[in-house]
Amino acid sequence: MSEQMEAYVDLSVEIGQKLDIDLIIARGISNIENQIRFSQNKIDINKQWHSNVIELVLVVDDNRVSTTEFSPTSNENVKENVEESIKFTKKMAASPFFQGTEEKISSYPKQEWLADTKILDYREKAPNDVNACIDAALAAGAIRVAGSYLFGQKTVSLKSSAGPRGSYTGTYYNLTIRAIQKELDASGQGLACGRIPSGAEKEFITAGERAGHLSKLHQGAKQVKRGIYDVVMAPAVAANLLGVIPGMANPLAIMMGRSALGDKMGEKLAPEFVSVQDNGLQQDGLNSSPFDVEGTPRQTTPIFKEGVLINFIHNTSTAKMSGGSSTGNGELFNFGVGIKLLGPSPTNLVFNNGDHSIEELLEGSNSTIFVTCNWYTRFTSVISTEYSTIPRDAAFLIENGELGQPVKNFRISDNLLRQFANIEALGNDRVQVKWWSQVTNPTWIPTVRVKNCRITTATQ
């Protein structure tokens, strides 16, 4: 179907050019996705579905811009959708954010690691990997196990009337497992994600072992007392919280009042041992690709260097508005509602790996909590970064440098900019994190120790 999709992409651009509009970009995405869902220690769903979507960016009268998407079924269907989208674009108000798109025609290097060469045969093997994960969790002490495993193959074809065109195929996998004891709130989580599913069995076993072991340790959890604690954040928690700050290095988010970094360029916001980059070429990165939605080659952009904010990410429009160059971060995205916008969007946020073992991160003050998972992060104010989140699954007080009393029923209620500045140490266990709605941008981050965090509870 990818050849047919490429033909539909070419046809979309051809129709737009015949109707004499200023710009049309067409991106065709063919996705074969598989889901294996499991509960009560066994697989209960194993399904596959195919989807084909064409995304359009249309520009008329210099700066009337719209985006749309549709599932093509025939040449006539493509023609109807493009023509209707152009009519809609002509009714749009002028965009204050649009300054053009990529015009340079580039050649894109092949990235062999994007696609699993064994993906066609892997679907038969995938249930064995999931069962190995379940068995590992049970062997580690879990009573019940549940979770979800997504994997698949995506082929992308892009053509812009401004010149750029390209295509690539990538594969992916994303596993989440939760292990539970007889006490329902005695639970643990394991995650695994990446590009090559056929080579991920050991990661699945490790994720299962971790989930089962943590759930067993979390039995007998008690409510923690409110107060100020150092918090050791497992990678899933650190990605959800600390990963928000480099994700805000986005000029469009700043202009729309959704970033705290608008006046922070050049400021030291984290300790000097913290550096973060946006890397659209990160090997095994789930958002890595040869080019962005405009056809600009992906690249690596340092955001924080030794704790100092040094760069924002850009697409062509925001780069022209700031007098700079695109960083290859053009994408179609929304803020949760409404039509998609053309603007810069993070690819893979990559924190530097630290040099501390888990044992070293747990040393020091006894007023320390180790948190392995969190849900429902909500902001009082995105600009001030005041937020609250609920730790879920295994959490522990640290006693004499070791996991001590399991704890539950508390929130981390704090300020992300302050916590970013209060990073005390980075672990040496960096992994890629992406799961459900909690971490939508793939984030490479280790376990992180943050000092002086505010812990709240409902009642004592």
C-alpha positions in Angstrom: 0.0 0.0 0.0 2.9 2.4 0.5 3.5 2.7 -3.3 -0.2 3.6 -3.7 0.1 6.1 -0.8 3.1 7.7 -2.5 1.1 8.1 -5.7 -1.7 9.7 -3.6 0.8 12.1 -2.1 2.1 13.1 -5.6 -1.5 13.5 -6.8 -2.4 15.8 -3.9 0.5 18.1 -4.6 -0.2 18.1 -8.4 -3.8 19.1 -7.8 -2.8 21.9 -5.5 -0.3 23.2 -8.0 -2.9 23.1 -10.8 -5.2 25.2 -8.6 -2.5 27.8 -8.3 -2.2 28.0 -4.5 1.0 29.3 -2.8 2.0 26.1 -1.1 0.9 22.5 -0.6 2.7 19.9 1.5 1.4 16.3 1.5 2.6 13.7 3.9 1.3 10.1 3.5 1.5 7.7 6.5 0.8 4.0 6.1 0.7 2.3 9.5 0.4 -1.4 10.3 -0.1 -1.5 14.1 -0.4 -4.5 16.4 -1.7 -4.6 19.9 -1.4 -7.4 22.5 -3.3 -6.8 25.7 -3.0 -9.0 28.7 -4.7 -9.2 32.1 -5.1 -11.9 34.8 -1.7 -13.3 33.8 -2.6 -14.1 30.2 -3.1 -12.6 26.8 -6.7 -11.6 26.1 -6.4 -9.5 22.9 -4.1 -9.9 19.9 -5.2 -7.8 17.0 -3.8 -5.9 14.0 -5.1 -3.0 12.0 -4.0 -0.9 9.0 -4.4 2.8 8.6 -3.6 5.1 5.7 -3.7 8.9 6.2 -2.7 11.9 4.1 -1.9 15.1 6.0 -2.0 18.4 4.1 -0.5 21.8 4.8 -2.1 24.5 2.5 -1.2 28.1 2.1 -3.1 30.7 0.0 -2.8 34.5 -0.2 0.7 34.3 1.4 -0.4 33.6 4.9 -3.8 31.9 5.0 -2.8 28.5 6.4 -4.7 25.4 7.2 -3.9 21.8 7.9 -6.1 18.7 7.5 -6.0 15.0 7.1 -8.0 12.3 5.4 -7.9 8.6 4.6 -7.6 8.3 0.8 -9.6 5.7 -1.1 -9.2 6.6 -4.7 -7.8 9.3 -7.0 -11.3 11.0 -7.1 -11.4 10.9 -3.3 -8.0 12.6 -3.1 -9.1 15.3 -5.6 -12.3 16.0 -3.7 -10.4 16.3 -0.4 -7.7 18.6 -1.7 -10.2 20.9 -3.5 -12.4 21.1 -0.4 -9.4 21.8 1.8 -8.3 24.7 -0.5 -11.8 26.2 -0.3 -11.6 26.0 3.5 -8.1 27.6 3.5 -9.3 30.6 1.5 -11.8 31.4 4.3 -9.1 31.3 7.0 -7.8 34.4 8.7 -4.2 35.3 8.1 -1.8 33.5 10.3 0.5 35.6 12.5 2.9 32.6 12.8 3.5 31.7 9.2 6.7 32.9 7.5 7.2 30.2 4.9 8.5 26.6 4.8 11.6 24.7 3.8 12.6 25.3 0.1 16.0 23.6 -0.1 16.0 20.2 -1.7 18.1 17.9 0.4 19.3 14.3 0.2 18.6 12.3 3.4 21.0 9.6 4.6 19.6 6.2 5.1 19.2 5.2 8.7 19.2 1.4 8.7 18.3 1.2 12.4 14.9 2.9 11.9 13.3 -0.4 10.7 13.4 -4.0 12.0 14.2 -6.2 9.0 12.4 -9.1 10.8 9.1 -7.2 11.4 7.0 -9.3 8.9 7.8 -12.5 10.8 7.8 -11.0 14.3 4.0 -10.9 14.7 4.1 -14.7 15.2 6.8 -14.4 17.8 5.4 -11.4 19.7 3.1 -13.4 22.0 6.1 -15.4 23.2 7.8 -12.2 24.2 4.8 -11.0 26.1 4.4 -14.4 27.9 8.1 -14.2 28.8 7.4 -10.8 30.4 4.4 -12.1 32.3 6.3 -15.2 33.5 9.2 -12.9 34.7 6.8 -10.8 36.7 5.2 -13.8 38.4 8.6 -15.3 39.2 9.6 -12.1 40.8 6.6 -12.2 43.2 3.6 -10.7 41.4 0.2 -12.2 42.0 -1.5 -10.7 39.0 -0.2 -9.1 35.8 -1.7 -6.8 33.2 -0.6 -4.5 30.5 -0.4 -3.6 26.9 2.1 -4.1 24.1 2.0 -2.0 20.8 4.3 -2.6 17.9 4.2 -1.9 14.2 5.6 -0.5 11.0 5.1 3.0 9.6 6.0 4.2 6.1 6.1 7.9 5.4 6.1 9.7 2.1 6.5 13.5 1.9 6.3 16.0 -1.0 6.2 19.8 -0.9 5.4 22.0 -3.8 8.3 24.2 -2.5 10.7 21.4 -3.5 11.6 18.9 -0.8 10.5 15.3 -1.0 11.4 12.0 0.7 10.3 8.8 2.2 11.3 6.3 4.9 10.0 3.3 6.8 10.4 2.8 10.5 9.3 0.2 13.1 8.5 0.6 16.8 7.5 -1.1 20.0 6.1 0.1 23.3 5.4 -2.1 26.3 3.7 -1.3 29.7 3.3 -3.9 32.4 1.8 -3.6 35.8 2.2 -6.2 38.5 -0.3 -6.4 41.5 -0.4 -8.1 44.8 -3.5 -9.1 46.8 -3.4 -5.6 48.2 -4.5 -3.7 45.1 -2.4 -0.7 45.8 0.7 -2.9 46.2 1.9 -2.6 42.6 4.8 -2.1 40.3 5.4 -1.0 36.8 7.8 -1.9 34.0 8.3 -0.2 30.7 10.2 -0.9 27.4 10.2 0.9 24.1 12.4 1.3 21.0 12.7 0.7 17.3 13.6 -3.0 16.9 10.9 -5.3 18.4 12.4 -8.5 17.3 15.5 -7.9 19.5 13.6 -6.7 22.7 12.9 -9.9 24.5 15.5 -9.3 27.2 14.1 -5.8 27.8 10.6 -7.4 28.2 11.9 -9.9 30.8 13.7 -7.1 32.7 10.5 -5.0 32.7 8.5 -7.9 34.0 11.0 -8.7 36.7 11.1 -5.0 37.8 7.3 -4.8 37.9 6.9 -8.0 39.9 9.7 -7.2 42.3 8.5 -3.7 43.0 4.9 -4.9 43.6 6.2 -7.5 46.2 8.3 -4.9 48.0 5.3 -2.4 48.1 3.1 -4.6 50.3 2.2 -3.0 53.6 2.5 0.5 52.3 1.5 3.3 54.7 0.6 6.9 54.2 3.6 9.2 54.3 3.7 12.4 56.4 3.5 15.6 54.6 6.7 17.7 54.5 9.9 18.5 52.6 11.8 15.5 51.2 14.5 14.7 48.7 12.9 12.7 46.0 14.7 10.0 43.9 12.7 9.9 40.6 12.8 6.7 38.5 13.2 7.5 34.8 9.4 7.3 34.1 8.8 9.9 36.8 11.8 12.1 35.8 10.7 12.1 32.1 7.1 13.1 33.0 8.2 15.9 35.3 11.7 17.2 34.6 11.3 16.5 30.9 8.7 19.2 30.7 11.2 22.0 31.0 13.3 21.3 27.9 10.1 20.5 26.1 9.1 24.1 26.7 12.0 25.4 24.6 9.6 26.1 21.8 9.0 29.7 20.5 5.4 28.9 19.4 4.6 27.6 22.8 6.1 30.8 24.3 4.0 33.0 21.9 0.8 31.1 22.9 1.5 31.4 26.6 2.3 27.8 27.2 6.0 27.9 28.2 7.9 29.2 31.2 11.1 29.8 29.2 10.2 32.9 27.2 12.6 35.2 29.1 15.1 32.6 30.3 17.5 32.4 27.3 21.1 32.4 28.6 20.1 31.7 32.2 21.4 28.9 34.3 18.3 26.9 35.2 20.0 23.6 36.3 23.3 22.5 37.8 26.3 22.4 35.5 26.2 18.6 35.3 22.8 18.7 33.5 22.7 19.0 29.7 19.8 18.3 27.4 19.5 18.1 23.6 16.7 17.6 21.1 18.0 14.9 18.9 16.0 14.0 15.8 18.7 11.5 14.8 18.9 9.6 18.1 19.5 6.0 17.4 16.5 3.9 18.5 14.7 7.1 19.2 10.9 6.8 18.6 10.7 10.2 17.1 13.8 10.0 15.0 13.4 10.4 11.2 15.4 11.7 8.2 13.3 14.9 7.9 10.5 16.9 9.4 7.1 17.7 8.0 8.6 20.5 5.8 11.4 18.3 4.4 14.1 19.9 6.5 16.7 17.4 7.6 16.6 16.4 11.2 19.5 17.4 13.4 20.7 17.5 17.0 20.0 20.8 18.9 21.5 21.5 22.3 18.9 23.0 24.5 20.6 23.1 27.9 24.4 23.1 28.1 25.9 22.7 31.6 22.6 23.9 33.0 22.3 27.0 30.8 19.4 27.4 28.3 21.2 28.0 25.0 18.7 27.2 22.2 15.1 26.9 21.2 13.9 24.4 18.6 12.5 25.9 15.4 10.7 25.2 12.2 11.2 27.5 9.2 8.6 30.1 10.3 9.7 30.5 13.9 13.3 30.6 12.7 12.6 33.5 10.3 10.8 35.3 13.1 13.8 35.1 15.3 16.4 35.6 12.6 17.8 32.1 12.9 17.6 28.8 11.1 15.3 25.8 11.3 16.4 23.1 13.6 14.4 20.5 11.7 11.6 20.4 14.2 8.7 21.2 11.9 5.6 19.2 12.8 1.8 19.2 12.8 0.6 19.2 16.3 -2.2 20.4 18.6 -2.5 21.4 22.2 -5.1 18.8 22.9 -8.0 20.5 21.1 -8.8 21.9 17.8 -7.1 22.0 14.4 -3.4 21.0 14.1 -0.9 23.7 13.7 2.3 23.8 11.7 5.1 24.7 14.1 8.2 23.4 16.0 7.7 20.3 18.1 10.3 18.2 20.1 11.6 15.0 18.7 13.7 13.0 21.2 14.6 14.9 24.4 18.0 13.5 25.5 19.4 14.2 29.0 23.1 13.4 29.5 23.7 10.2 31.4 25.0 10.6 35.0 27.7 8.8 36.9 25.9 7.7 40.0 24.6 4.2 40.7 21.2 3.7 42.2 22.9 2.8 45.5 24.7 6.2 45.5 21.5 8.1 44.7 19.8 6.5 47.7 22.6 7.5 50.1 22.4 10.5 52.4 19.4 12.0 54.3 16.7 9.7 55.6 14.1 12.3 54.5 14.1 10.8 51.1 11.4 9.1 49.0 12.0 6.9 46.0 9.1 7.2 43.4 8.9 4.7 40.6 5.7 5.9 38.8 3.3 8.9 38.7 -0.1 9.7 37.1 -2.3 12.8 36.6 0.2 15.6 36.5 -1.7 18.8 36.5 -0.5 22.4 36.4 -1.9 25.3 38.4 0.1 27.5 36.0 2.2 26.5 33.0 4.0 29.8 33.2 5.0 29.5 36.8 5.3 25.7 36.5 3.3 25.1 39.8 2.0 21.5 39.5 0.8 18.5 41.4 1.1 14.8 40.6 0.1 11.5 42.2 2.8 8.9 42.7 1.3 5.5 41.8 2.7 2.0 42.1 5.7 1.4 44.3 7.2 4.2 46.4 9.5 3.9 49.4 11.0 5.9 52.2 14.8 5.6 52.1 16.3 4.3 55.4 20.0 4.1 55.8 20.6 4.2 52.1 18.2 1.4 51.3 14.5 1.0 50.3 12.6 1.1 53.6 8.9 1.6 54.5 6.6 1.4 51.4 4.4 4.5 51.2 1.3 5.6 49.4 -1.5 8.2 49.4 0.5 11.4 48.8 1.2 14.0 46.1 4.3 15.8 44.9 3.1 19.4 44.8 5.8 21.7 43.7 7.4 24.0 41.1 9.1 22.4 38.1 11.6 25.2 37.5 12.6 25.1 41.1 13.0 21.3 41.0 15.0 21.5 37.8 17.4 23.8 39.6 17.4 21.5 42.6 18.6 18.4 40.7 21.2 16.9 43.0 22.5 14.0 41.0 21.9 12.0 37.8 22.0 8.2 37.7 24.0 6.2 35.2 20.9 4.2 34.0 19.6 6.4 31.2 16.7 4.8 29.2 14.1 5.9 26.7 10.7 6.6 28.2 7.4 7.0 26.2 4.2 5.8 27.6 0.5 6.6 27.1 -0.4 10.2 27.9 2.1 10.5 30.7 5.2 11.0 28.5 4.2 11.8 24.9 7.6 13.0 23.7 10.2 10.2 23.9 12.6 11.2 26.6 16.0 9.7 27.3 16.7 10.2 31.0 18.3 8.4 34.0 17.1 8.1 37.6 17.3 11.6 39.1 17.7 12.8 42.7 16.0 16.2 43.4 16.4 17.9 46.8 13.8 19.7 48.9 10.5 18.6 47.2 7.1 19.4 48.7 5.1 16.3 49.6 1.4 16.8 50.5 -1.4 14.5 51.7 -5.2 14.7 51.9 -5.5 14.0 55.6 -3.3 12.6 58.4 
